[in-house]
Amino acid sequence: MSSVSPIQIPSRLPLLLTHEGVLLPGSTMRTSVDSARNLQLVRSRLLKGTSLQSTILGVIPNTPDPASDAQDLPPLHRIGTAALAVQVVGSNWPKPHYTLLITGLCRFQIVQVLKEKPYPVAEVEQLDRLEEFPNTCKTREELGELSEQFYKYAVQILDAVSLEERFKMTIPLLVRQIEGLKLLQKTRKHKQDDDKRVIAIRPIRRITHIPGALEDEDEDEDHDDIVMLEKKIRTSSMPEQAHKVCVKEIKRLKKMPQSMPEYALTRNYLELMVELPWNKSTTDRLDIRAARILLDNDHYAMEKLKKRVLEYLAVRQLKNNLKGPILCFVGPPGVGKTSVGRSVAKTLGREFHRIALGGVCDQSDIRGHRRTYVGSMPGRIINGLKTVGVNNPVFLLDEVDKLGKSLQGDPAAALLEVLDPEQNHNFTDHYLNVAFDLSQVLFIATANTTATIPPALLDRMEIIQVPGYTQEEKIEIAHRHLIPKQLEQHGLTPQQIQIPQVTTLDIITRYTREAGVRSLDRKFGAICRAVAVKVAEGQHKEAKLDHSDVAEGEGCKEHILEDAKPESINDTTDLALPPEMPILIDFHALKDILGPPMYEMEVSERLSQPGVAIGLAWTPLGGEIMFVEASRMDGEGQLTLTGQLGDVMKESAHLAISWLRSNAKKYHLTNASGSFDLLDNTDIHLHFPAGAVTKDGPSAGVTIVTCLASLFSGRLVRSDVAMTGEITLRGLVLPVGGIKDKVLAAHRAGLKQVIIPQRNEKDLEEIPGNVRQDLSFVTASCLDEVLNAAFDGGFIVKTRPGLLNSKL
């Protein structure tokens, strides 16, 4: 038997009070230091001390008592462990604290406490003599071979001063633990399938017969999960580069203790890697006839958009590895851009995933966070692929024109790599840090306008305009899709309610004025709710009435009119009877349910005096008609503009007045005093109604000129004419955008003639045929042609005798 010299410790030791566990000689533990006494000890002894003696502490197990005063020293356990501070790590968040890595040296007994503040210091007596018993060596070595865990023992074992006494207490427990580990190891060797759970007799989990014993950590179940994760990595079809990264990370994971924060992060990363659809895809349905029927059934009109989808299907038939196109549907709200994306996925037989980008202002939402950050996660692209489980879904990037920008980066710039067909086959998410192929994904973006989309991003997408609907298209959409949907949602049937097409037209023209059909859908919902009340009341009355009493009322229809007079109802029908079905919705019913009409045709009334003209404007919500009003009064030649106008529109107004002043003699335009100088002692006020709405753009130039010409000539502009076009100082009319939406707005307002720039004549091909038949178009290349079309009989003013001579 060999002997070991006893370890000599100082006779006076600073005491570190810890409640995180019991430190035994020869073991190592981490403990957090956040109390005032322990903080003072660390700062005074460990951070300022330079000798080895200053790093030796006395560690005393302590159970904090909530009822005790924090200023008083709590009762101390009489036995402690002398420890060596190996590492000190400090932090100020959320409050100042230190983390110590300490190793136990030997036991000691407190003789007396020498001082309590700023930290306790005690006179101690060393207890250990570290003599080994040869009978215990074999047991200790066998345990070390079978178990990789550190076992913590209770305070009573710490109190056992005699080494022989301690071994008598612990060896029976160790023998039982070894037997359990042997049995577990033997069971695992005969395991045939890694996916099945091992049912084995677990080693003892808790030392129950020793008071205060701590529970051992069970890592077996977690170990089985890691084995299954490793098998998934081996059998996955991920690329070689990704596979190498996963193999490296799983090796690191096996060596990590579960208590490390990086353990959970690494495991989540590996689980994501094996769940991603690296090579899993769906097979496209390439039957063009069936696709055409499906698109026509789901969506009325939208011919250009459906044509592009069918073209993609046709090319896919000829070339299987075609890269997914990057489409961008641009149009006003409510025209069906998002629902078309769903129909495209349904037509192709692909999975569909929608990513809402409105208000996103962090590039990490697209590219993901780096794994060095707390709470890191992949971006929405990779997370969407994990959700759908295939690598060729249809991704709808909704509201791409409403992306923000902040200190966290520009998400629109992050989308450049995603939406570039030449780059997205090698897309790298910051969280994955390996390339993923996005070339088979069909990306569809939606936007209300291209004005707010960065040019570089806009260049990577194929723009498909989705304009607003005509009145005829809205009627078809209402009776094919909206009304059946609302009836189903409200529990009604066609046998209970009828909405004729004439009523639908009244709702479109008098209660909604929009490019899409969302408001129209809400109006149908309001009608169905009102009818549902009548039907429910009728069912309640039928339960109380005898069927023989209501036989005379069969075949009768009722309008939903609260103010209906008894004379309008069949005299043979009891007023208490329920309404007969179906309930017919006509204009009187609309007025009773929806209230008075919101939009009345006021065009002729607004143009009943000189100085008013109708323009056409484009907004993200679709086209709209816009009135321009002008008045003049005595003044100093000032031009006032109101109506929340942008700089471009203000410049158009100045261009218009300058052109009219330079051509006043040609058109015999004079001010109130008869002078050709239109601003001589005259102020002009131009107003654009709907003052709460911001307006800008150059297309109102021709309208402003016509309005001012009407003001100074005293002639009325035709009440059925609307116009749009940019002007120059020389009187030319330049082309503008949004012609289709503007023409549809004029058609909705009941106008008959539209003046457009000559260079926009090609855009008339996109106008539906029925709209072109209802409207007449005048294409103008200069302002002379605009004025001649805007006034009855042309804009030719006869010269009054002596006018020119008197002016000269």
C-alpha positions in Angstrom: 0.0 0.0 0.0 1.4 3.3 -1.1 0.9 6.4 1.0 0.1 9.9 -0.2 1.3 13.0 1.5 -1.6 15.0 3.0 -2.5 18.3 1.3 -1.7 21.3 3.4 -4.1 24.2 3.3 -4.0 27.6 5.1 -5.3 27.7 8.6 -7.4 30.7 7.7 -9.7 30.5 4.7 -12.3 32.9 3.2 -15.7 31.2 3.0 -17.7 30.9 -0.2 -21.3 30.1 0.5 -22.9 28.2 -2.3 -26.4 26.8 -2.7 -25.9 25.2 -6.1 -24.6 21.8 -4.8 -22.0 20.1 -2.7 -18.4 20.2 -3.7 -16.4 17.0 -2.8 -12.6 16.6 -2.8 -11.4 15.7 -6.3 -14.5 17.0 -8.1 -15.1 20.1 -10.1 -18.2 22.3 -10.3 -19.3 25.7 -11.6 -21.0 28.0 -9.2 -22.6 31.4 -9.7 -21.5 34.3 -7.5 -24.1 37.1 -7.1 -24.5 37.8 -3.4 -22.8 40.8 -1.8 -20.5 38.7 0.4 -19.4 36.4 -2.4 -18.9 39.3 -4.8 -16.6 41.0 -2.2 -14.7 37.7 -1.8 -14.1 37.3 -5.5 -13.0 40.9 -6.0 -10.7 41.0 -3.0 -9.1 37.6 -3.1 -9.3 36.2 -6.7 -9.1 39.3 -8.9 -6.5 41.2 -6.8 -4.5 38.3 -5.3 -1.3 37.2 -7.0 -0.2 34.2 -4.9 -1.5 30.6 -5.1 -2.7 30.8 -1.5 -5.1 33.6 -2.5 -6.9 31.3 -4.9 -7.8 28.7 -2.2 -11.3 29.1 -0.8 -13.4 27.4 1.7 -16.6 26.2 0.1 -19.6 25.8 2.5 -22.9 24.3 1.3 -25.7 26.8 2.2 -29.4 26.7 1.9 -30.8 30.2 1.7 -33.5 31.1 4.2 -36.0 33.6 2.8 -37.0 34.7 6.4 -33.4 35.6 7.4 -32.0 39.0 7.1 -29.6 39.4 4.1 -27.3 41.5 6.2 -26.7 38.7 8.8 -24.5 35.7 8.2 -26.6 32.6 8.0 -25.8 29.5 10.1 -22.8 27.8 8.6 -22.4 24.0 8.0 -19.5 22.9 10.1 -17.8 20.8 7.4 -16.6 22.3 4.1 -14.2 21.7 1.2 -11.1 23.6 0.5 -11.1 24.4 -3.2 -8.9 25.9 -5.9 -10.4 28.6 -8.1 -9.4 27.6 -11.6 -11.4 30.1 -13.7 -13.3 33.4 -13.0 -15.7 34.8 -15.6 -17.6 38.0 -15.0 -20.7 39.7 -16.5 -22.7 42.9 -15.9 -26.0 41.7 -17.5 -28.7 41.6 -16.2 -26.8 42.4 -13.0 -23.1 42.1 -11.9 -22.2 38.5 -11.2 -19.3 36.0 -11.6 -19.1 32.4 -12.5 -16.4 30.3 -10.8 -14.9 27.0 -11.9 -13.6 25.4 -8.7 -11.9 22.1 -7.9 -12.2 20.4 -4.5 -8.9 19.7 -2.6 -9.8 18.3 0.8 -12.2 18.6 3.7 -12.0 21.0 6.6 -13.8 21.7 9.8 -14.6 25.3 11.0 -13.0 26.0 14.3 -14.3 29.6 14.6 -15.5 32.5 12.5 -12.9 35.3 12.6 -14.9 37.9 10.8 -18.2 38.2 8.9 -17.8 41.4 6.8 -17.2 42.2 4.0 -17.0 38.4 3.6 -16.6 35.6 6.2 -13.2 34.4 7.1 -12.8 31.3 9.5 -10.1 29.4 11.3 -10.2 25.9 9.9 -8.8 22.5 10.7 -7.9 20.1 7.9 -9.6 16.7 8.1 -8.4 14.6 5.2 -5.4 12.4 5.2 -5.9 10.8 1.8 -4.9 7.2 2.4 -6.0 4.7 -0.2 -7.5 1.2 0.6 -6.3 -1.4 -2.0 -9.7 -3.2 -1.9 -11.4 -0.2 -3.5 -9.2 0.3 -6.5 -10.8 -2.4 -8.7 -14.3 -1.1 -8.0 -13.3 2.5 -8.9 -11.6 1.5 -12.1 -14.6 -0.7 -13.3 -17.0 2.2 -12.6 -14.8 4.6 -14.6 -14.8 2.3 -17.6 -18.6 1.9 -17.8 -19.9 5.3 -16.8 -19.1 8.7 -18.3 -21.2 10.6 -15.8 -20.2 12.5 -12.7 -22.2 11.5 -9.6 -23.0 13.9 -6.9 -23.4 12.7 -3.4 -25.2 14.1 -0.4 -24.1 16.3 2.5 -24.0 13.3 4.9 -21.2 11.8 2.8 -19.3 15.1 3.0 -19.6 14.9 6.8 -18.0 11.5 7.0 -14.5 12.4 8.0 -13.0 8.9 8.1 -12.1 7.5 4.7 -13.1 4.0 5.8 -16.5 5.3 6.9 -17.1 7.0 3.6 -16.2 3.9 1.6 -18.6 1.8 3.7 -21.4 4.2 2.8 -20.6 4.6 -0.9 -19.3 1.3 -2.1 -22.7 -0.6 -1.9 -24.2 2.2 -3.9 -21.4 2.1 -6.5 -21.7 -1.7 -6.8 -25.5 -1.4 -7.5 -24.8 1.3 -10.1 -22.1 -0.9 -11.9 -24.6 -3.8 -12.1 -27.2 -1.5 -13.7 -24.7 -0.1 -16.2 -23.5 -3.6 -17.1 -27.1 -4.7 -17.8 -27.8 -1.6 -19.9 -24.6 -2.2 -21.9 -25.4 -5.8 -22.5 -28.9 -4.9 -23.7 -27.6 -2.3 -26.1 -25.2 -4.8 -27.8 -28.2 -7.0 -28.8 -30.1 -4.1 -30.2 -31.2 -4.8 -33.8 -33.1 -1.7 -34.8 -31.9 1.8 -33.8 -35.4 3.2 -34.3 -36.9 1.1 -31.5 -36.6 2.1 -27.9 -34.5 0.0 -25.6 -36.5 -1.4 -22.7 -33.9 -2.0 -20.0 -33.7 -2.0 -16.3 -32.4 1.4 -15.6 -29.7 1.9 -13.0 -30.9 3.4 -9.7 -31.9 7.0 -10.2 -32.0 8.4 -6.7 -30.3 7.6 -3.4 -33.5 7.4 -1.5 -32.3 6.1 1.8 -29.9 9.0 2.3 -31.6 12.3 3.2 -30.8 15.2 0.9 -29.4 13.0 -1.9 -29.5 14.6 -5.4 -31.1 13.1 -8.5 -28.8 11.8 -11.3 -29.3 13.1 -14.8 -30.7 10.6 -17.3 -29.1 10.9 -20.7 -30.1 7.6 -22.2 -33.2 8.8 -23.9 -31.3 11.8 -25.3 -28.5 9.5 -26.4 -31.0 7.4 -28.4 -32.3 10.6 -30.1 -28.8 11.5 -31.2 -28.3 8.0 -32.6 -31.5 8.4 -34.6 -30.4 11.8 -35.7 -27.0 10.4 -36.9 -28.8 7.7 -38.9 -31.0 10.3 -40.6 -27.9 12.3 -41.6 -26.3 9.2 -43.1 -29.4 8.3 -45.1 -30.4 11.8 -46.1 -30.0 13.0 -49.7 -28.4 16.3 -48.9 -25.5 17.6 -51.0 -21.9 16.6 -50.1 -21.0 20.0 -48.6 -24.1 20.0 -46.4 -23.4 16.4 -45.4 -19.8 17.2 -44.3 -21.1 20.0 -42.2 -23.7 17.8 -40.5 -21.1 15.0 -39.8 -18.8 17.6 -38.2 -21.6 19.0 -36.1 -22.8 15.6 -34.9 -19.3 14.8 -33.7 -19.2 18.0 -31.7 -22.7 17.3 -30.3 -21.6 14.0 -28.9 -18.8 15.6 -27.0 -20.9 18.4 -25.5 -22.5 18.3 -22.1 -26.2 18.8 -22.3 -25.9 21.8 -19.9 -24.0 23.8 -22.5 -26.2 26.4 -24.3 -24.6 25.4 -27.6 -25.9 21.9 -27.2 -29.6 22.8 -27.9 -28.5 25.2 -30.7 -26.5 22.5 -32.5 -29.2 19.9 -32.1 -31.8 22.2 -33.5 -29.6 23.0 -36.5 -29.0 19.3 -37.3 -32.7 18.6 -37.0 -33.5 21.4 -39.5 -30.8 20.1 -41.9 -32.3 16.6 -42.0 -35.9 17.9 -42.4 -35.1 20.2 -45.3 -36.3 18.8 -48.7 -32.9 18.7 -50.4 -34.1 16.4 -53.3 -37.7 15.8 -52.5 -40.1 17.3 -55.1 -43.6 17.0 -56.5 -44.4 16.0 -60.0 -46.1 18.7 -62.1 -49.4 18.1 -63.8 -48.7 19.1 -67.4 -52.1 18.6 -68.9 -52.6 22.0 -70.5 -56.3 21.4 -71.3 -57.1 20.5 -67.7 -55.0 23.5 -66.5 -57.0 25.9 -68.8 -60.3 24.5 -67.5 -59.2 24.8 -63.9 -58.0 28.4 -64.3 -61.2 29.4 -66.0 -63.3 27.9 -63.3 -61.4 29.6 -60.5 -61.0 33.0 -62.1 -63.0 35.0 -64.6 -61.1 37.3 -67.0 -57.4 37.8 -66.3 -56.6 36.5 -69.8 -53.0 37.8 -69.9 -52.1 36.2 -66.6 -53.7 32.8 -67.4 -51.9 32.8 -70.8 -48.5 33.2 -69.0 -49.2 30.2 -66.7 -50.2 28.0 -69.7 -47.0 29.1 -71.5 -45.0 27.9 -68.5 -46.7 24.6 -68.6 -46.1 24.1 -72.3 -42.4 24.8 -71.9 -42.2 22.4 -69.0 -43.5 19.7 -71.2 -40.7 20.3 -73.6 -37.9 20.8 -71.0 -38.2 19.1 -67.6 -35.4 21.0 -65.9 -36.8 24.5 -66.6 -36.0 27.0 -63.9 -38.9 28.5 -62.1 -39.9 31.9 -63.4 -40.0 35.0 -61.2 -43.5 36.5 -61.7 -44.8 39.7 -60.2 -48.5 40.4 -60.3 -49.1 44.2 -60.1 -52.6 45.5 -59.7 -55.1 47.2 -57.3 -56.4 45.5 -54.2 -59.2 43.0 -54.5 -58.5 41.8 -58.1 -57.4 38.3 -57.1 -53.6 38.4 -57.2 -53.2 36.2 -54.1 -55.9 33.8 -55.1 -54.4 33.4 -58.5 -51.2 32.3 -56.9 -53.1 29.6 -55.1 -54.8 28.5 -58.3 -51.4 28.3 -60.1 -50.2 25.9 -57.4 -53.4 23.9 -57.6 -53.1 23.8 -61.4 -49.5 22.6 -61.3 -50.2 20.1 -58.5 -47.6 21.8 -56.3 -47.5 22.8 -52.6 -48.3 26.5 -51.9 -46.8 28.7 -49.3 -47.5 32.4 -48.7 -44.9 34.8 -47.2 -46.3 38.2 -46.2 -43.6 40.9 -46.7 -45.7 43.9 -45.8 -43.8 45.9 -43.1 -40.8 43.6 -43.0 -37.7 45.8 -42.3 -35.0 43.3 -41.3 -32.9 41.4 -43.8 -32.7 38.5 -41.4 -36.3 37.7 -42.1 -35.1 36.7 -45.6 -31.6 35.4 -45.0 -31.9 34.2 -41.4 -29.8 34.9 -38.4 -26.2 33.7 -37.9 -26.1 30.9 -35.3 -23.8 33.0 -33.1 -26.8 35.0 -31.9 -29.2 34.1 -29.1 -32.5 33.0 -30.5 -31.2 32.6 -34.1 -33.5 31.0 -36.6 -33.5 30.5 -40.4 -35.1 33.0 -42.7 -38.7 32.8 -44.1 -37.5 31.2 -47.3 -35.8 28.2 -45.7 -38.5 28.0 -43.0 -41.2 27.9 -45.8 -39.3 25.0 -47.5 -39.3 23.1 -44.3 -43.0 23.7 -43.9 -44.1 22.5 -47.3 -41.6 19.6 -47.4 -40.7 19.8 -51.1 -38.1 21.8 -53.0 -40.4 23.0 -55.9 -43.3 24.7 -54.2 -45.1 27.9 -55.3 -44.0 30.7 -53.1 -46.2 33.8 -53.0 -44.2 36.8 -51.8 -47.2 39.0 -50.9 -47.0 42.8 -50.8 -43.4 43.0 -52.1 -43.9 46.8 -52.7 -44.4 47.4 -49.0 -41.0 46.3 -47.7 -39.3 48.6 -45.2 -35.8 49.5 -44.4 -34.1 49.9 -41.0 -30.8 49.7 -39.2 -31.1 45.9 -39.4 -30.6 46.1 -43.2 -32.7 46.2 -46.4 -34.8 43.1 -47.0 -35.4 44.2 -50.6 -31.7 43.9 -51.2 -31.7 40.5 -49.6 -34.4 39.4 -52.0 -32.1 40.1 -55.0 -30.3 36.8 -54.5 -33.6 34.9 -53.9 -35.3 36.3 -57.1 -32.4 36.0 -59.5 -32.6 32.9 -61.6 -28.9 33.0 -62.2 -28.1 33.0 -58.5 -30.8 31.3 -56.5 -29.6 27.8 -57.3 -26.9 28.6 -54.8 -28.8 30.5 -52.1 -27.1 30.6 -48.7 -29.1 31.3 -45.6 -27.1 32.7 -42.7 -28.5 30.1 -40.3 -27.7 27.1 -42.6 -24.4 28.5 -43.8 -24.6 26.0 -46.7 -26.0 26.5 -50.2 -29.6 25.5 -51.0 -31.0 25.2 -54.6 -34.1 27.5 -55.1 -34.1 27.2 -58.9 -37.1 24.9 -59.0 -39.2 27.1 -56.8 -41.9 29.1 -58.6 -41.8 32.6 -57.1 -44.9 34.8 -57.5 -44.7 38.3 -56.0 -47.7 40.6 -55.6 -47.7 44.4 -55.5 -50.1 47.3 -55.8 -47.6 49.5 -57.6 -44.0 49.3 -59.0 -43.1 52.8 -57.9 -41.9 51.7 -54.4 -40.0 48.6 -55.6 -36.3 49.2 -56.0 -35.2 49.1 -59.6 -32.7 46.3 -59.1 -35.4 44.1 -57.6 -37.9 45.1 -60.3 -35.4 44.1 -63.0 -35.3 40.5 -61.7 -39.1 40.0 -62.0 -41.4 39.5 -64.9 -44.1 42.1 -64.4 -47.7 41.0 -65.3 -50.3 43.8 -64.9 -53.6 42.7 -63.3 -56.0 45.6 -64.0 -59.3 46.3 -62.4 -62.5 44.7 -63.6 -65.2 46.1 -65.8 -68.8 46.2 -64.7 -69.7 43.2 -66.8 -66.8 41.2 -65.4 -67.8 42.1 -61.9 -71.4 40.9 -62.5 -70.0 37.6 -63.8 -67.6 37.2 -60.8 -70.4 38.1 -58.4 -72.8 35.4 -59.7 -70.1 32.8 -60.3 -68.1 33.1 -57.1 -69.1 35.8 -54.6 -72.8 35.1 -54.1 -72.4 31.3 -53.8 -69.6 31.8 -51.3 -71.6 34.2 -49.2 -74.7 32.0 -49.3 -72.6 29.0 -48.1 -71.0 31.1 -45.3 -74.4 32.3 -44.0 -76.2 29.0 -44.3 -78.6 30.2 -47.1 -79.6 28.5 -50.3 -80.7 29.8 -53.7 -84.3 28.7 -52.7 -84.2 31.3 -49.9 -82.7 34.3 -51.7 -82.5 35.6 -55.2 -80.2 38.5 -56.3 -80.9 39.4 -60.0 -78.1 40.8 -62.2 -79.9 44.2 -62.2 -79.6 44.4 -58.5 -75.9 43.4 -58.7 -75.3 46.2 -61.2 -77.0 48.7 -58.8 -74.6 47.6 -56.1 -71.6 48.0 -58.4 -72.5 51.4 -59.6 -74.2 53.0 -56.6 -72.7 51.3 -53.5 -69.1 50.5 -54.6 -66.6 52.3 -56.7 -63.4 50.1 -56.8 -61.2 48.3 -59.2 -61.5 45.0 -57.4 -64.5 43.2 -55.8 -63.7 43.3 -52.0 -66.3 45.9 -51.2 -68.8 44.2 -53.5 -68.2 41.0 -51.6 -68.9 42.8 -48.3 -72.1 44.2 -49.6 -73.3 40.7 -50.5 -72.4 39.7 -47.0 -74.6 42.4 -45.5 -77.5 41.4 -47.7 -77.1 37.7 -46.6 -77.1 38.7 -43.0 -80.3 40.7 -43.3 -82.0 37.8 -45.2 -80.7 35.3 -42.5 -82.6 37.3 -39.9 -85.8 37.1 -41.9 -85.3 33.4 -42.5 -84.6 32.7 -38.8 -87.7 34.7 -37.8 -89.8 32.9 -40.3 -88.7 29.5 -39.1 -89.6 30.5 -35.5 -93.1 31.6 -36.7 -93.7 28.5 -38.7 -93.2 26.4 -35.6 -96.1 28.2 -34.0 -98.5 28.3 -36.9 -100.8 25.6 -38.3 -99.8 24.6 -41.8 -103.5 24.8 -42.9 -103.6 28.5 -42.1 -100.8 29.4 -44.4 -101.8 27.4 -47.5 -103.2 30.6 -49.2 -99.9 32.3 -49.0 -98.0 29.8 -51.2 -96.3 31.3 -54.3 -95.9 34.7 -52.8 -92.6 36.6 -52.7 -91.6 39.3 -50.2 -89.3 42.2 -50.6 -87.2 43.1 -47.6 -88.8 46.4 -46.8 -89.3 47.5 -43.2 -91.6 50.3 -44.3 -93.7 48.0 -46.5 -97.4 48.9 -46.3 -100.0 46.2 -45.6 -101.8 47.1 -48.9 -98.8 45.8 -50.9 -99.2 42.3 -49.4 -101.8 39.8 -50.6 -105.0 40.5 -48.6 -105.4 36.8 -48.0 -102.1 36.5 -46.3 -101.8 37.0 -42.6 -99.2 39.7 -41.7 -97.8 37.5 -39.0 -96.9 34.8 -41.5 -93.2 34.1 -42.3 -91.8 35.5 -45.6 -92.3 33.3 -48.6 -89.3 31.9 -50.3 -87.2 32.9 -52.2 -86.8 36.5 -50.9 -86.2 38.7 -53.9 -83.6 41.5 -53.5 -84.4 44.6 -55.6 -83.4 48.3 -55.4 -85.9 49.0 -52.6 -84.5 46.1 -50.6 -81.0 47.5 -51.2 -81.9 50.9 -49.9 -83.5 49.3 -46.8 -80.4 47.0 -46.1 -77.5 49.1 -47.4 -78.9 52.6 -46.9 -79.1 55.3 -49.5 -76.7 55.0 -52.5 -73.1 56.1 -51.7 -72.3 57.2 -55.3 -74.7 59.2 -57.4 -73.8 60.4 -60.9 -72.9 64.0 -60.2 -70.8 64.7 -63.3 -73.3 66.9 -65.1 -74.0 68.9 -62.0 -70.3 69.6 -61.3 -69.7 70.8 -64.9 -72.7 73.2 -64.9 -70.4 76.3 -64.9 -67.2 77.3 -66.6 -63.9 76.5 -65.0 -64.4 72.8 -64.3 -63.0 69.8 -66.1 -62.7 66.0 -65.6 -59.3 64.3 -65.4 -58.3 60.7 -65.0 -55.9 59.6 -62.3 -54.2 56.3 -61.5 -53.8 55.2 -57.9 -52.6 51.9 -56.3 -56.4 51.2 -55.7 -57.1 51.5 -59.5 -58.2 54.3 -61.8 -60.4 57.2 -60.7 -62.0 60.3 -62.2 -60.7 63.6 -60.8 -62.4 67.0 -61.0 -60.3 70.2 -61.5 -61.9 73.5 -60.5 -60.6 77.0 -61.2 -61.8 80.5 -60.3 -60.4 84.0 -60.7 -60.6 87.2 -58.7 -59.0 90.6 -58.6 -55.5 90.4 -57.3 -51.8 90.7 -58.0 -51.3 87.9 -60.5 -50.8 85.0 -58.1 -51.5 81.4 -58.7 -52.9 79.4 -55.7 -53.0 75.6 -55.8 -54.9 73.5 -53.2 -55.8 69.8 -52.8 -52.6 68.2 -51.4 -50.7 68.4 -54.6 -47.2 67.0 -55.2 -44.4 68.9 -56.8 -44.9 67.4 -60.2 -48.6 68.4 -60.3 -47.7 71.9 -59.2 -45.3 72.2 -62.0 -48.0 71.0 -64.5 -50.2 73.8 -63.2 -47.5 76.4 -63.9 -46.9 74.9 -67.3 -50.6 75.2 -68.1 -51.0 78.8 -67.1 -47.8 79.8 -69.0 -49.0 78.1 -72.2 -52.4 79.8 -72.0 -50.8 83.2 -71.4 -48.5 82.7 -74.4 -51.5 81.6 -76.6 -54.1 84.0 -75.2 -54.4 86.1 -78.4 -54.7 82.9 -80.5 -57.7 81.8 -78.6 -58.9 85.3 -77.6 -58.7 84.6 -73.9 -58.9 87.7 -71.7 -59.1 88.4 -68.0 -62.0 90.3 -66.4 -60.7 93.7 -67.6 -60.4 92.5 -71.2 -56.6 92.2 -71.2 -54.7 89.3 -72.9 -52.4 89.2 -70.0 -54.4 86.7 -68.0 -52.7 87.4 -64.7 -52.9 91.2 -65.0 -54.5 92.3 -61.7 -56.0 88.8 -61.5 -55.4 85.9 -59.1 -56.2 82.4 -60.1 -57.1 79.6 -57.7 -56.9 76.0 -58.8 -58.4 73.3 -56.6 -58.4 69.5 -56.8 -61.3 68.2 -54.7 -60.9 65.3 -52.2 -58.4 67.5 -50.4 -57.5 64.8 -47.9 -56.0 62.6 -50.7 -52.5 63.3 -51.8 -52.2 63.8 -55.6 -49.1 63.9 -57.8 -48.0 63.1 -61.3 -47.9 64.8 -64.7 -51.0 63.3 -66.3 -53.3 66.1 -65.1 -51.6 68.7 -67.4 -54.2 68.6 -70.2 -57.0 68.7 -67.7 -55.6 71.9 -66.1 -55.2 73.5 -69.4 -58.8 72.7 -70.4 -60.1 73.9 -67.0 -58.3 77.3 -67.3 -59.4 77.7 -70.9 -63.0 77.1 -69.8 -62.6 79.7 -67.1 -61.2 82.5 -69.3 -63.4 81.8 -72.3 -66.6 81.4 -70.2 -67.5 78.2 -72.1 -68.6 74.9 -70.5 -66.5 71.8 -70.9 -68.5 68.8 -72.1 -69.9 66.9 -69.1 -69.3 63.4 -70.7 -65.6 63.9 -71.5 -62.6 62.9 -69.4 -58.9 63.3 -70.3 -55.4 62.5 -69.3 -51.9 63.4 -70.6 -48.7 65.3 -69.8 -48.0 68.6 -71.5 -45.0 70.6 -72.5 -44.3 74.3 -72.7 -44.7 74.1 -76.5 -48.2 72.6 -76.2 -47.3 68.9 -77.0 -49.2 66.1 -75.3 -46.9 63.3 -74.0 -47.9 59.7 -73.1 -48.7 58.6 -69.6 -49.2 55.3 -67.8 -52.2 53.4 -66.4 -54.4 53.9 -69.5 -56.5 50.8 -68.9 -57.3 51.6 -65.3 -58.1 55.2 -66.2 -60.4 54.1 -69.0 -62.2 51.7 -66.8 -62.7 54.5 -64.2 -64.3 56.7 -66.9 -66.5 53.8 -67.9 -67.6 53.2 -64.3 -68.5 56.9 -64.0 -70.8 56.7 -67.1 -68.7 59.0 -69.3 -68.8 58.7 -73.1 -65.6 60.1 -74.5 -61.9 59.9 -73.3 -59.1 62.1 -74.6 -55.7 60.3 -74.4 -52.2 61.1 -75.8 -51.7 59.8 -79.4 -48.7 57.8 -78.3 -51.0 55.8 -75.9 -53.2 54.6 -78.7 -51.4 51.2 -78.6 -52.7 50.7 -75.0 -56.3 50.7 -76.2 -55.8 47.1 -77.3 -55.8 46.0 -73.7 -59.3 47.6 -73.1 -62.1 45.0 -73.1 -64.2 45.0 -76.3 -67.5 46.0 -74.5 -65.8 49.0 -72.9 -64.4 50.2 -76.3 -67.9 50.0 -77.8 -69.4 52.1 -75.0 -66.7 54.8 -75.2 -65.3 57.0 -78.0 -61.6 57.8 -77.9 -59.8 60.9 -79.1 -56.0 60.7 -79.5 -54.3 64.0 -79.3 -50.7 65.0 -80.1 -51.1 68.7 -79.1 -53.2 70.9 -76.9 -55.1 72.3 -79.8 -56.6 68.9 -80.5 -57.5 68.5 -76.8 -59.3 71.8 -76.6 -61.3 71.1 -79.8 -62.4 67.8 -78.4 -63.3 69.0 -75.0 -65.7 71.8 -76.0 -68.9 71.4 -78.1 -68.2 72.8 -81.6 -64.5 73.0 -81.0 -62.5 75.7 -79.2 -62.8 78.5 -81.8 -63.7 81.9 -80.6 -65.1 84.5 -82.9 -63.3 87.8 -82.9 -65.5 90.6 -81.5 -65.4 93.7 -83.8 -62.9 96.3 -82.7 -61.4 94.0 -79.9 -58.0 93.7 -81.5 -57.8 97.4 -82.6 -58.9 98.7 -79.2 -56.2 96.5 -77.6 -53.6 97.8 -80.0 
